[in-house]
Amino acid sequence: QVRLVESGGGLVQTWGSLKLSCAASANVCSFLFMAWFRQAPEKQRELVASISMSGLTYYADSVKGRFTISRDTSKNTLSLQMTSLRPDDAAHYYCAARRPGRSTYEIWGQGTPVTVSS
């Protein structure tokens, strides 16, 4: 069974930076897509950024230019470098993976919290 384990969340001041990591128990290049989602209290979960098997990236408009998603195939990790953090970036961040032939992200980590102080 494939597992995803996030780390790196914490408390950061507004305009600060934080890097999230997601350790996968499988080759990260074997997934059709890997992504970071976030969910703030009383809000719907939203897709923050994704990376395809071929390396194409997608970013939500709200994080473009501030966040960077990347993979390290040697360590089987997915990362999210977050800069210029704002209070509205505060949320629980989840790593997710979608395997070939699947229509949705079916593998999820337990999440890591990000708090941004104003």
C-alpha positions as CSV (number, residue, x, y, z in Angstrom):
1,Q,0.0,0.0,0.0
2,V,1.4,3.4,-1.0
3,R,1.9,5.9,1.8
4,L,2.4,9.6,1.7
5,V,3.8,11.4,4.8
6,E,4.0,15.2,5.0
7,S,6.3,17.3,7.1
8,G,7.5,20.8,7.4
9,G,4.4,22.7,8.5
10,G,4.4,25.1,11.3
11,L,4.1,28.8,12.4
12,V,5.5,31.5,10.2
13,Q,5.1,35.3,10.1
14,T,3.4,37.1,7.2
15,W,5.8,37.4,4.2
16,G,7.8,34.5,5.6
17,S,8.7,31.2,3.9
18,L,8.2,27.6,4.6
19,K,8.9,24.4,2.7
20,L,6.7,21.4,2.9
21,S,7.8,17.9,2.1
22,C,6.0,14.7,1.3
23,A,7.7,11.4,1.5
24,A,6.3,8.7,-0.7
25,S,6.7,4.9,-0.3
26,A,6.7,4.6,-4.1
27,N,8.6,6.1,-7.0
28,V,7.2,9.6,-7.3
29,C,7.5,9.4,-11.1
30,S,5.1,6.4,-11.2
31,F,2.2,8.7,-10.4
32,L,0.2,10.3,-13.1
33,F,0.0,13.4,-10.9
34,M,1.1,14.5,-7.5
35,A,-0.3,17.6,-5.8
36,W,-0.7,19.7,-2.8
37,F,-4.1,20.6,-1.5
38,R,-5.1,22.7,1.4
39,Q,-8.1,23.2,3.6
40,A,-8.8,26.0,6.0
41,P,-11.4,25.8,8.7
42,E,-14.9,26.0,7.3
43,K,-13.6,26.2,3.7
44,Q,-13.6,23.7,0.9
45,R,-10.4,21.8,0.1
46,E,-8.6,23.4,-2.8
47,L,-5.9,22.4,-5.2
48,V,-2.8,24.5,-4.6
49,A,-0.3,23.0,-7.0
50,S,0.3,19.9,-9.0
51,I,3.0,18.2,-11.1
52,S,2.4,15.7,-13.8
53,M,4.3,12.5,-14.6
54,S,6.1,14.5,-17.3
55,G,6.9,17.3,-15.0
56,L,4.3,19.9,-16.1
57,T,3.2,22.1,-13.2
58,Y,0.0,23.8,-12.3
59,Y,-0.6,26.5,-9.7
60,A,-3.8,28.0,-8.3
61,D,-4.0,31.7,-9.2
62,S,-3.7,32.6,-5.5
63,V,-0.2,31.1,-5.2
64,K,1.3,31.7,-8.6
65,G,4.7,33.4,-8.3
66,R,4.9,32.6,-4.6
67,F,4.8,28.8,-4.4
68,T,6.9,26.2,-6.2
69,I,6.1,22.5,-6.5
70,S,8.9,20.1,-7.2
71,R,9.9,16.4,-7.0
72,D,13.1,14.7,-5.9
73,T,13.2,11.4,-7.7
74,S,16.3,10.2,-5.8
75,K,14.5,10.6,-2.4
76,N,10.9,10.0,-3.7
77,T,9.7,13.2,-2.2
78,L,7.4,16.0,-3.3
79,S,8.0,19.5,-2.0
80,L,6.2,22.8,-1.9
81,Q,8.3,25.8,-1.4
82,M,6.1,28.6,-0.1
83,T,7.3,32.2,0.0
84,S,5.6,35.6,0.8
85,L,3.1,33.8,2.9
86,R,-0.1,35.6,3.8
87,P,-2.6,34.9,6.6
88,D,-5.0,33.5,4.0
89,D,-2.5,30.8,3.2
90,A,-3.0,29.3,6.6
91,A,-4.6,25.9,6.3
92,H,-4.0,22.2,6.6
93,Y,-1.9,21.1,3.7
94,Y,-2.2,17.7,2.1
95,C,0.0,15.8,-0.3
96,A,-1.9,13.6,-2.8
97,A,-1.2,11.3,-5.6
98,R,-3.1,9.9,-8.6
99,R,-2.0,6.8,-10.3
100,P,-2.3,6.1,-14.0
101,G,-5.8,4.9,-14.9
102,R,-7.4,6.6,-12.0
103,S,-9.7,9.6,-12.4
104,T,-9.1,11.2,-9.0
105,Y,-6.4,11.6,-6.4
106,E,-6.8,8.4,-4.4
107,I,-3.8,8.5,-2.2
108,W,-3.6,11.1,0.6
109,G,-1.2,11.9,3.4
110,Q,-2.4,12.9,6.8
111,G,-1.6,16.6,6.3
112,T,0.5,19.2,7.9
113,P,-0.7,22.5,9.4
114,V,0.5,25.9,8.3
115,T,-0.2,28.9,10.5
116,V,0.6,32.4,9.3
117,S,0.7,35.1,11.9
118,S,-0.1,38.7,11.0
